[in-house]
Amino acid sequence: MKDITSQYQNADGTSAPLNTRSGFVAIVGKPNVGKSTLLNSLMGVKIAPTSPRPQTTRKGVRGIASTDETQLVFVDTPGVHRPKDALGKYMNGEVQNALSDVDAVIWVVDLRHPPADEDSMVARSIRDLRAPLTVVGNKLDVAKYPEEALRLYTALLEGRTGETASVMLSAQNDVTKVAALRESLAANLPENPFFFPRGAASDQSREQWAAEILREEAMKKLRDELPYAVATRVTDWTERPDGLQRIEAEIVVDRQSHKGMVIGAGGKQLGAIGAAARKQLEVFLNAKVFLGVQVVVIPGWREDTEALRELGYE
Ligand SMILES: Nc1nc2c(ncn2[C@@H]2O[C@H](COP(=O)(O)OP(=O)(O)OP(=O)(O)O)[C@@H](O)[C@H]2O)c(=O)[nH]1
């Protein structure tokens, strides 16, 4: 995930002030310990349904928390949010793969109970990761012996060499402690340009999100040629059984003459825009992507309320 930083400026097209920190954070833990609740609290708003709606990004990003200088990108870990097959996934190492790429890991445990087998499995899957790990002892508000419980959980990490911290809190109620956790995570992120525009949320559909990535790439490449911003939309998204994501998208211009500029001589410009967008999508979706991009002319789309609505500008 990290290698794209060398190729990109900030996602909003501005160049990166060198003091920004940005990175990917995974929240793991057995079912029902409060992962979604913690994510919602970390975000400060309710954004993560316990089971994501089908149109939201299934793999990839669950939430983004940005300040002026930092951007925490909370990512999904296959298996971790699906109670039923979670155990199998931990066992076969898929989780491990997904986690090998992140900049920080949060392990949520339930302080009301001592560790169970599932907790030991989670512990095994994260013990050897190099990324800094924070053990969050959750449900402090209703735990009888929180310190003892936390000690038993951290003991499962014995032998771990990576940086490890722990905190006890109530993801539901401890606004201050959750804020402190967010700040400490952000402060420890690597120095990176932002991966997403500052205002990006995570409750947009995956289609809107992908269209936005395409639009940013188009704007970067067309900045000197086109006198105005283009619009983009995803018209079709199919996931093939082999995992390939087939995405059809459009770049919308309002004059025939602009269409040529976007396409470029021999289709070169459009090819470069598509390739750059595809690369980003592949990194974030962690899957092979086919991205087909058409340029369409909608005369006067910027004045046309109907067209604007259709393009997602309301
Ligand atoms: N008392 C108390 N309950 C909490 C706290 N945090 C979460 N819960 C409750 O614990 C239950 C599980 O919370 P979730 O956030 O859905 O847990 P999860 O780990 O995301 O669950 P899965 O999606 O099944 O993996 C819910 O009923 C929450 O309301 C807390 O700090 N205190």
The ligand as an SDF file (V2000), in Angstrom:
LIG
                    3D

 32 34  0  0  0  0  0  0  0  0999 V2000
  -21.0650   -1.6080   27.7170 N   0  0  0  0  0  0  0  0  0  0  0  0
  -20.4030   -1.4450   26.5660 C   0  0  0  0  0  0  0  0  0  0  0  0
  -20.8350   -2.0410   25.4380 N   0  0  0  0  0  0  0  0  0  0  0  0
  -20.1490   -1.8370   24.2980 C   0  0  0  0  0  0  0  0  0  0  0  0
  -18.9910   -1.0240   24.2560 C   0  0  0  0  0  0  0  0  0  0  0  0
  -18.5220   -1.0260   22.9840 N   0  0  0  0  0  0  0  0  0  0  0  0
  -19.3430   -1.8230   22.2690 C   0  0  0  0  0  0  0  0  0  0  0  0
  -20.3280   -2.3170   23.0540 N   0  0  0  0  0  0  0  0  0  0  0  0
  -21.4250   -3.2100   22.6490 C   0  0  0  0  0  0  0  0  0  0  0  0
  -20.9040   -4.4500   22.2240 O   0  0  0  0  0  0  0  0  0  0  0  0
  -21.6810   -4.9940   21.1710 C   0  0  0  0  0  0  0  0  0  0  0  0
  -20.7840   -5.3310   19.9790 C   0  0  0  0  0  0  0  0  0  0  0  0
  -20.2710   -4.1280   19.4280 O   0  0  0  0  0  0  0  0  0  0  0  0
  -19.7900   -4.0220   17.9040 P   0  0  0  0  0  0  0  0  0  0  0  0
  -19.1350   -2.7040   17.7730 O   0  0  0  0  0  0  0  0  0  0  0  0
  -20.8940   -4.3700   16.9670 O   0  0  0  0  0  0  0  0  0  0  0  0
  -18.7280   -5.1910   17.9020 O   0  0  0  0  0  0  0  0  0  0  0  0
  -17.8410   -5.7690   16.6990 P   0  0  0  0  0  0  0  0  0  0  0  0
  -16.5790   -6.2260   17.3100 O   0  0  0  0  0  0  0  0  0  0  0  0
  -17.7670   -4.7830   15.6090 O   0  0  0  0  0  0  0  0  0  0  0  0
  -18.7280   -6.9860   16.2860 O   0  0  0  0  0  0  0  0  0  0  0  0
  -18.6640   -7.8790   14.9400 P   0  0  0  0  0  0  0  0  0  0  0  0
  -19.1250   -6.9800   13.8310 O   0  0  0  0  0  0  0  0  0  0  0  0
  -19.6280   -8.9840   15.2710 O   0  0  0  0  0  0  0  0  0  0  0  0
  -17.2590   -8.3560   14.7870 O   0  0  0  0  0  0  0  0  0  0  0  0
  -22.7380   -3.9640   20.8440 C   0  0  0  0  0  0  0  0  0  0  0  0
  -23.9270   -4.3340   21.4840 O   0  0  0  0  0  0  0  0  0  0  0  0
  -22.1740   -2.6880   21.4470 C   0  0  0  0  0  0  0  0  0  0  0  0
  -23.1990   -1.8100   21.8210 O   0  0  0  0  0  0  0  0  0  0  0  0
  -18.5650   -0.3790   25.4690 C   0  0  0  0  0  0  0  0  0  0  0  0
  -17.5920    0.3530   25.5340 O   0  0  0  0  0  0  0  0  0  0  0  0
  -19.3120   -0.6450   26.5800 N   0  0  0  0  0  0  0  0  0  0  0  0
  1  2  1  0
  2  3  2  0
  2 32  1  0
  3  4  1  0
  4  5  2  0
  4  8  1  0
  5  6  1  0
  5 30  1  0
  6  7  2  0
  7  8  1  0
  8  9  1  0
  9 10  1  0
  9 28  1  0
 10 11  1  0
 11 12  1  0
 11 26  1  0
 12 13  1  0
 13 14  1  0
 14 15  2  0
 14 16  1  0
 14 17  1  0
 17 18  1  0
 18 19  2  0
 18 20  1  0
 18 21  1  0
 21 22  1  0
 22 23  2  0
 22 24  1  0
 22 25  1  0
 26 27  1  0
 26 28  1  0
 28 29  1  0
 30 31  2  0
 30 32  1  0
M  END
$$$$
